[in-house]
Amino acid sequence: MIEQMEASMRGFAIGLTHVGRVRQHNEDTFYVDEGKGVFAVMDGAGGMHDGAMASSLVREALASIAQPRSAEDLLEQFESRLITAKDRIEQAAAKANGAAMGTTIAALLISGSNFACLWAGDSRVYRLRNGRLEQLTTDHTEAQELVDQNVLTPEEARTFARRHVITRAIGSGIELELELVSGNLRQGDRFLLCSDGLTGHLDDSVIGTFLMNGAPKSTAQCLINGALEEGGSDNVTVVIVDIDAMSAREGVRN
């Protein structure tokens, strides 16, 4: 039976993950906590030993975040939990005779009317605002580096032989290096966090069309189904966060 997991928090955020149509095991996982404002997608790094364990160790670490007192406290707790997760991944890798073990992460932190995205690897965060889809993260991959150097076009990067080789991750023998972008929330913002099992099959125009309509759960399922219909060659995970449903509690402005 094809594995599927689901979690939702009081109706404004939803996470779905699917093993896909080719792989036997799901190395993706996600974390959703509306109350603390923490949302994340982790994708066990391809080619590494037991990516499922690595992504699960990060999820377990995030689950220990206490109710934040401020945006600064939330960020500090998040970063400290990732340091803890990296240490646990290192320990697990050592028990596996030093086998490489790691995971990507794409995270969204929300505090009051502010947000921050932190990531390592090629899992992504998008924002739909006023009908316009924007990719807030930049892939940490060899392919993206070549695009930045004007060696490849974005179209060529999609079929580049080493397009899945990531340059950052949370893993054994890898320096923990996160990238961060931050900004203000607006009522009506919709965020999508996803693994490359989605973006490897659906381009941004298709993703944007799906995000335009529907409640978070139905939209998330449509995105998963879209990736499966295009081949489902990888595990696929999505988390959708709608700001409307939290605006009354958090003081988000128009």
MARGULO-228822 format. One record per residue (C-alpha): residue number from 1; x, y, z. Coordinates in Angstrom, 3 decimals. Example, Ala and Ser with C-alpha at 12.3 -4.5 7.8 and 13.67 -1.06 7.14 Angstrom:
BEGIN
<rec nr="1" u="12.300" v="-4.500" w="7.800"/>
<rec nr="2" u="13.670" v="-1.060" w="7.140"/>
//
This chain:
BEGIN
<rec nr="1" u="0.000" v="0.000" w="0.000"/>
<rec nr="2" u="1.266" v="3.486" w="-0.840"/>
<rec nr="3" u="2.187" v="5.333" w="2.336"/>
<rec nr="4" u="0.554" v="8.661" w="3.102"/>
<rec nr="5" u="0.794" v="10.823" w="6.201"/>
<rec nr="6" u="-1.277" v="13.855" w="7.093"/>
<rec nr="7" u="-1.282" v="16.471" w="9.837"/>
<rec nr="8" u="-3.309" v="19.640" w="10.252"/>
<rec nr="9" u="-3.435" v="22.303" w="12.970"/>
<rec nr="10" u="-6.778" v="24.067" w="13.569"/>
<rec nr="11" u="-7.522" v="24.410" w="9.897"/>
<rec nr="12" u="-5.044" v="26.954" w="8.553"/>
<rec nr="13" u="-2.016" v="24.732" w="7.883"/>
<rec nr="14" u="-1.725" v="21.287" w="6.358"/>
<rec nr="15" u="1.085" v="18.880" w="5.560"/>
<rec nr="16" u="0.976" v="15.853" w="3.253"/>
<rec nr="17" u="3.685" v="13.426" w="2.212"/>
<rec nr="18" u="3.594" v="10.552" w="-0.272"/>
<rec nr="19" u="6.147" v="7.875" w="-1.116"/>
<rec nr="20" u="5.579" v="8.360" w="-4.855"/>
<rec nr="21" u="5.227" v="5.750" w="-7.591"/>
<rec nr="22" u="8.819" v="4.533" w="-7.872"/>
<rec nr="23" u="10.558" v="4.408" w="-4.497"/>
<rec nr="24" u="9.913" v="1.812" w="-1.832"/>
<rec nr="25" u="10.528" v="4.026" w="1.203"/>
<rec nr="26" u="9.624" v="7.587" w="2.095"/>
<rec nr="27" u="12.644" v="9.576" w="3.260"/>
<rec nr="28" u="10.659" v="12.844" w="3.413"/>
<rec nr="29" u="8.979" v="14.154" w="6.504"/>
<rec nr="30" u="7.409" v="17.421" w="7.674"/>
<rec nr="31" u="6.611" v="19.343" w="10.830"/>
<rec nr="32" u="3.595" v="21.604" w="11.447"/>
<rec nr="33" u="2.950" v="23.528" w="14.682"/>
<rec nr="34" u="0.549" v="26.443" w="14.307"/>
<rec nr="35" u="0.737" v="27.394" w="17.970"/>
<rec nr="36" u="4.506" v="27.911" w="17.920"/>
<rec nr="37" u="4.667" v="29.158" w="14.339"/>
<rec nr="38" u="7.012" v="26.431" w="13.089"/>
<rec nr="39" u="6.611" v="24.694" w="9.731"/>
<rec nr="40" u="9.219" v="22.593" w="7.933"/>
<rec nr="41" u="9.825" v="20.047" w="5.195"/>
<rec nr="42" u="12.784" v="17.663" w="5.311"/>
<rec nr="43" u="13.989" v="15.437" w="2.463"/>
<rec nr="44" u="16.481" v="12.711" w="3.312"/>
<rec nr="45" u="19.406" v="13.441" w="1.005"/>
<rec nr="46" u="19.579" v="11.205" w="-2.049"/>
<rec nr="47" u="22.645" v="9.016" w="-2.214"/>
<rec nr="48" u="23.192" v="9.197" w="1.522"/>
<rec nr="49" u="22.712" v="6.363" w="3.997"/>
<rec nr="50" u="19.319" v="6.258" w="5.660"/>
<rec nr="51" u="17.952" v="9.664" w="4.740"/>
<rec nr="52" u="14.716" v="8.723" w="6.497"/>
<rec nr="53" u="16.531" v="8.595" w="9.816"/>
<rec nr="54" u="18.189" v="11.961" w="9.195"/>
<rec nr="55" u="14.927" v="13.712" w="8.305"/>
<rec nr="56" u="13.160" v="12.117" w="11.273"/>
<rec nr="57" u="15.889" v="13.250" w="13.674"/>
<rec nr="58" u="15.396" v="16.838" w="12.532"/>
<rec nr="59" u="11.633" v="16.528" w="12.967"/>
<rec nr="60" u="12.073" v="15.163" w="16.492"/>
<rec nr="61" u="14.375" v="18.045" w="17.371"/>
<rec nr="62" u="11.896" v="20.635" w="16.102"/>
<rec nr="63" u="9.141" v="19.035" w="18.179"/>
<rec nr="64" u="11.060" v="20.004" w="21.343"/>
<rec nr="65" u="10.818" v="23.757" w="20.653"/>
<rec nr="66" u="9.097" v="25.447" w="23.603"/>
<rec nr="67" u="6.439" v="28.136" w="23.244"/>
<rec nr="68" u="8.511" v="31.097" w="22.021"/>
<rec nr="69" u="8.540" v="34.366" w="23.958"/>
<rec nr="70" u="9.488" v="36.463" w="20.929"/>
<rec nr="71" u="10.595" v="36.227" w="17.311"/>
<rec nr="72" u="14.212" v="36.268" w="18.467"/>
<rec nr="73" u="13.560" v="33.442" w="20.913"/>
<rec nr="74" u="11.866" v="31.387" w="18.199"/>
<rec nr="75" u="14.810" v="31.817" w="15.845"/>
<rec nr="76" u="17.321" v="30.955" w="18.572"/>
<rec nr="77" u="15.391" v="27.831" w="19.565"/>
<rec nr="78" u="15.066" v="26.730" w="15.948"/>
<rec nr="79" u="18.776" v="27.085" w="15.255"/>
<rec nr="80" u="19.733" v="25.320" w="18.490"/>
<rec nr="81" u="17.453" v="22.382" w="17.649"/>
<rec nr="82" u="19.127" v="22.008" w="14.263"/>
<rec nr="83" u="22.523" v="21.914" w="15.961"/>
<rec nr="84" u="21.170" v="19.161" w="18.213"/>
<rec nr="85" u="19.773" v="17.298" w="15.204"/>
<rec nr="86" u="23.101" v="17.503" w="13.395"/>
<rec nr="87" u="24.865" v="16.057" w="16.453"/>
<rec nr="88" u="22.385" v="13.168" w="16.558"/>
<rec nr="89" u="22.843" v="12.544" w="12.835"/>
<rec nr="90" u="26.614" v="12.467" w="13.351"/>
<rec nr="91" u="26.166" v="9.913" w="16.128"/>
<rec nr="92" u="23.858" v="7.767" w="14.004"/>
<rec nr="93" u="26.309" v="7.889" w="11.105"/>
<rec nr="94" u="29.140" v="6.807" w="13.387"/>
<rec nr="95" u="27.127" v="3.785" w="14.492"/>
<rec nr="96" u="26.627" v="2.972" w="10.804"/>
<rec nr="97" u="30.412" v="2.776" w="10.349"/>
<rec nr="98" u="30.694" v="6.360" w="9.194"/>
<rec nr="99" u="28.169" v="6.118" w="6.353"/>
<rec nr="100" u="27.068" v="9.494" w="4.985"/>
<rec nr="101" u="23.700" v="10.592" w="6.368"/>
<rec nr="102" u="21.843" v="13.838" w="5.818"/>
<rec nr="103" u="18.680" v="15.750" w="4.964"/>
<rec nr="104" u="17.574" v="19.005" w="3.394"/>
<rec nr="105" u="15.346" v="21.421" w="5.261"/>
<rec nr="106" u="13.022" v="24.240" w="4.211"/>
<rec nr="107" u="11.409" v="25.986" w="7.175"/>
<rec nr="108" u="8.973" v="28.818" w="7.784"/>
<rec nr="109" u="8.887" v="30.574" w="11.167"/>
<rec nr="110" u="5.996" v="32.923" w="11.992"/>
<rec nr="111" u="5.883" v="35.359" w="14.909"/>
<rec nr="112" u="3.302" v="38.117" w="15.077"/>
<rec nr="113" u="3.289" v="39.903" w="11.735"/>
<rec nr="114" u="6.753" v="38.654" w="10.756"/>
<rec nr="115" u="8.117" v="35.572" w="9.031"/>
<rec nr="116" u="11.491" v="34.026" w="8.365"/>
<rec nr="117" u="12.488" v="31.265" w="5.950"/>
<rec nr="118" u="15.566" v="29.170" w="6.671"/>
<rec nr="119" u="16.836" v="26.414" w="4.453"/>
<rec nr="120" u="19.671" v="24.141" w="3.379"/>
<rec nr="121" u="19.437" v="22.072" w="0.199"/>
<rec nr="122" u="16.835" v="22.042" w="-2.558"/>
<rec nr="123" u="13.562" v="21.857" w="-0.649"/>
<rec nr="124" u="11.753" v="25.136" w="-1.260"/>
<rec nr="125" u="9.486" v="27.804" w="0.206"/>
<rec nr="126" u="7.106" v="29.745" w="-2.053"/>
<rec nr="127" u="4.755" v="32.615" w="-1.255"/>
<rec nr="128" u="1.575" v="33.420" w="-3.139"/>
<rec nr="129" u="0.665" v="37.082" w="-2.619"/>
<rec nr="130" u="-1.967" v="39.002" w="-4.592"/>
<rec nr="131" u="-2.020" v="36.305" w="-7.250"/>
<rec nr="132" u="1.763" v="36.331" w="-7.754"/>
<rec nr="133" u="3.914" v="33.290" w="-6.897"/>
<rec nr="134" u="7.422" v="33.978" w="-5.610"/>
<rec nr="135" u="10.119" v="31.443" w="-4.752"/>
<rec nr="136" u="11.606" v="32.729" w="-1.485"/>
<rec nr="137" u="14.421" v="30.184" w="-1.323"/>
<rec nr="138" u="17.272" v="29.474" w="-3.740"/>
<rec nr="139" u="18.317" v="25.860" w="-4.314"/>
<rec nr="140" u="21.651" v="24.827" w="-2.853"/>
<rec nr="141" u="22.599" v="22.584" w="-5.765"/>
<rec nr="142" u="25.382" v="22.255" w="-8.314"/>
<rec nr="143" u="22.849" v="23.059" w="-11.026"/>
<rec nr="144" u="21.793" v="26.340" w="-9.365"/>
<rec nr="145" u="25.431" v="27.358" w="-8.941"/>
<rec nr="146" u="25.956" v="26.865" w="-12.683"/>
<rec nr="147" u="22.838" v="28.926" w="-13.414"/>
<rec nr="148" u="24.172" v="31.701" w="-11.158"/>
<rec nr="149" u="27.451" v="31.580" w="-13.111"/>
<rec nr="150" u="25.542" v="31.774" w="-16.432"/>
<rec nr="151" u="26.924" v="28.384" w="-17.446"/>
<rec nr="152" u="23.425" v="26.875" w="-17.620"/>
<rec nr="153" u="20.048" v="28.428" w="-18.336"/>
<rec nr="154" u="17.214" v="27.629" w="-15.901"/>
<rec nr="155" u="15.700" v="25.402" w="-18.597"/>
<rec nr="156" u="18.968" v="23.494" w="-19.060"/>
<rec nr="157" u="19.305" v="23.097" w="-15.296"/>
<rec nr="158" u="16.018" v="21.150" w="-15.166"/>
<rec nr="159" u="17.581" v="18.313" w="-17.215"/>
<rec nr="160" u="21.188" v="18.679" w="-16.017"/>
<rec nr="161" u="22.632" v="15.251" w="-15.151"/>
<rec nr="162" u="23.761" v="16.386" w="-11.677"/>
<rec nr="163" u="20.711" v="18.557" w="-10.919"/>
<rec nr="164" u="19.955" v="16.607" w="-7.735"/>
<rec nr="165" u="23.436" v="17.043" w="-6.213"/>
<rec nr="166" u="22.987" v="19.373" w="-3.241"/>
<rec nr="167" u="25.689" v="21.629" w="-1.819"/>
<rec nr="168" u="24.202" v="22.167" w="1.651"/>
<rec nr="169" u="22.380" v="19.862" w="4.048"/>
<rec nr="170" u="22.042" v="18.909" w="7.691"/>
<rec nr="171" u="24.281" v="15.883" w="7.806"/>
<rec nr="172" u="27.334" v="14.004" w="8.892"/>
<rec nr="173" u="30.625" v="15.540" w="7.853"/>
<rec nr="174" u="28.839" v="18.625" w="6.466"/>
<rec nr="175" u="29.120" v="22.098" w="7.959"/>
<rec nr="176" u="25.710" v="23.339" w="9.105"/>
<rec nr="177" u="25.074" v="26.426" w="6.999"/>
<rec nr="178" u="21.558" v="27.845" w="6.711"/>
<rec nr="179" u="20.369" v="30.642" w="4.463"/>
<rec nr="180" u="17.729" v="33.052" w="5.760"/>
<rec nr="181" u="15.252" v="35.526" w="4.315"/>
<rec nr="182" u="12.651" v="37.401" w="6.349"/>
<rec nr="183" u="9.818" v="39.871" w="5.912"/>
<rec nr="184" u="6.361" v="41.015" w="6.937"/>
<rec nr="185" u="3.170" v="39.014" w="6.584"/>
<rec nr="186" u="0.086" v="40.285" w="4.810"/>
<rec nr="187" u="-3.432" v="39.040" w="5.175"/>
<rec nr="188" u="-4.109" v="36.637" w="2.319"/>
<rec nr="189" u="-0.529" v="35.353" w="2.033"/>
<rec nr="190" u="-0.279" v="31.654" w="1.248"/>
<rec nr="191" u="3.008" v="29.804" w="1.772"/>
<rec nr="192" u="4.044" v="26.492" w="0.233"/>
<rec nr="193" u="6.923" v="24.404" w="1.561"/>
<rec nr="194" u="7.859" v="21.407" w="-0.554"/>
<rec nr="195" u="10.455" v="18.784" w="-1.356"/>
<rec nr="196" u="11.946" v="18.442" w="-4.835"/>
<rec nr="197" u="9.603" v="15.539" w="-5.473"/>
<rec nr="198" u="7.056" v="18.254" w="-6.277"/>
<rec nr="199" u="9.194" v="20.774" w="-8.161"/>
<rec nr="200" u="10.890" v="18.043" w="-10.161"/>
<rec nr="201" u="7.551" v="17.332" w="-11.849"/>
<rec nr="202" u="5.559" v="20.578" w="-11.718"/>
<rec nr="203" u="6.881" v="23.933" w="-12.878"/>
<rec nr="204" u="6.108" v="27.177" w="-11.076"/>
<rec nr="205" u="3.227" v="28.154" w="-13.356"/>
<rec nr="206" u="1.402" v="24.914" w="-12.586"/>
<rec nr="207" u="2.146" v="25.173" w="-8.870"/>
<rec nr="208" u="0.834" v="28.735" w="-8.853"/>
<rec nr="209" u="-2.387" v="27.686" w="-10.548"/>
<rec nr="210" u="-3.008" v="24.993" w="-7.925"/>
<rec nr="211" u="-2.307" v="27.441" w="-5.085"/>
<rec nr="212" u="-4.794" v="30.011" w="-6.393"/>
<rec nr="213" u="-7.832" v="27.992" w="-5.391"/>
<rec nr="214" u="-9.069" v="25.756" w="-2.639"/>
<rec nr="215" u="-8.654" v="25.140" w="1.059"/>
<rec nr="216" u="-5.180" v="24.100" w="2.262"/>
<rec nr="217" u="-6.015" v="20.386" w="2.466"/>
<rec nr="218" u="-7.593" v="20.102" w="-0.985"/>
<rec nr="219" u="-4.818" v="22.208" w="-2.525"/>
<rec nr="220" u="-2.126" v="20.078" w="-0.914"/>
<rec nr="221" u="-3.779" v="16.912" w="-2.215"/>
<rec nr="222" u="-4.046" v="18.383" w="-5.723"/>
<rec nr="223" u="-0.326" v="19.197" w="-5.698"/>
<rec nr="224" u="0.561" v="15.681" w="-4.553"/>
<rec nr="225" u="-1.724" v="14.180" w="-7.199"/>
<rec nr="226" u="-0.181" v="16.400" w="-9.857"/>
<rec nr="227" u="3.311" v="15.131" w="-9.071"/>
<rec nr="228" u="2.080" v="11.526" w="-9.077"/>
<rec nr="229" u="0.343" v="11.968" w="-12.419"/>
<rec nr="230" u="3.607" v="13.257" w="-13.892"/>
<rec nr="231" u="5.439" v="10.105" w="-12.807"/>
<rec nr="232" u="5.956" v="10.390" w="-9.057"/>
<rec nr="233" u="9.629" v="9.485" w="-9.435"/>
<rec nr="234" u="10.505" v="10.705" w="-5.921"/>
<rec nr="235" u="8.929" v="11.082" w="-2.515"/>
<rec nr="236" u="6.799" v="14.225" w="-2.531"/>
<rec nr="237" u="5.909" v="16.419" w="0.437"/>
<rec nr="238" u="4.013" v="19.695" w="0.746"/>
<rec nr="239" u="3.057" v="21.988" w="3.619"/>
<rec nr="240" u="0.622" v="24.843" w="3.003"/>
<rec nr="241" u="0.216" v="27.742" w="5.437"/>
<rec nr="242" u="-2.599" v="30.287" w="5.014"/>
<rec nr="243" u="-2.257" v="33.565" w="6.855"/>
<rec nr="244" u="-5.940" v="34.575" w="6.722"/>
<rec nr="245" u="-6.924" v="32.024" w="9.336"/>
<rec nr="246" u="-4.414" v="33.320" w="11.868"/>
<rec nr="247" u="-4.692" v="37.053" w="11.183"/>
<rec nr="248" u="-7.283" v="37.767" w="13.864"/>
<rec nr="249" u="-5.137" v="36.154" w="16.571"/>
<rec nr="250" u="-1.728" v="37.395" w="15.449"/>
<rec nr="251" u="-2.490" v="40.945" w="14.385"/>
<rec nr="252" u="-1.482" v="40.541" w="10.739"/>
<rec nr="253" u="-2.203" v="43.702" w="8.757"/>
<rec nr="254" u="-3.707" v="44.197" w="5.328"/>
//
